[in-house]
Every structure is written in C-alpha cells, then in structure tokens.
Amino acid sequence: MRLAILTAWLAVAVVALLPLLRRRSPSPPSARPITSDELVKDPVCGTYIVRSRAVNRAVAGGDRHFCSVECANRFGG
C-alpha cells in the first residue's frame, strides 16, 4: 500500500514539475540579424572604413566607397 501511495505521489510530482523543467531548458540561440557592415578600402588614401559610414559614389565601374567627401572629390575630379 505504501508503495502505491509513494508511486502516485512521484507521478503527480513529475507531472507538476515537468512544465517547469521544460521552461528552464535552454532554448536555441536566436538568429542575430546579419549586418552588412564590412570594411571597404578607400581607393584614394587606402584607409579601411565600415561600409555603413562610408561616403558612397556611383562611378562607371560600380559603387565606390570613400572615407570622406574630400577623398570622393579627389577621385572624381
């Protein structure tokens, strides 16, 4: 009789604690948004800058990235 009561209590405890244990289990890491901030080289002075902060100019050969307006003006004229 004691064994049956003990087994019943253990079953109730497991059923009651199972949702808590599932919540505490580590979830897979969320995917971080990938930023396109890569380093690009200024064709005039050779400085590497982050693409999002670069001065961009469209030229015949494609887009160019510069560290400053001065370098962009030197390249273009």
Number of C-alpha atoms within 10 A of each C-alpha: 6 7 8 9 10 11 12 12 12 12 12 12 11 12 11 11 11 11 10 10 10 10 9 8 8 7 8 6 6 6 6 6 6 6 7 9 11 10 15 18 17 20 15 15 13 11 12 16 19 15 17 14 13 20 17 16 16 9 9 7 6 7 9 18 24 27 23 15 13 12 16 20 12 10 15 9 5
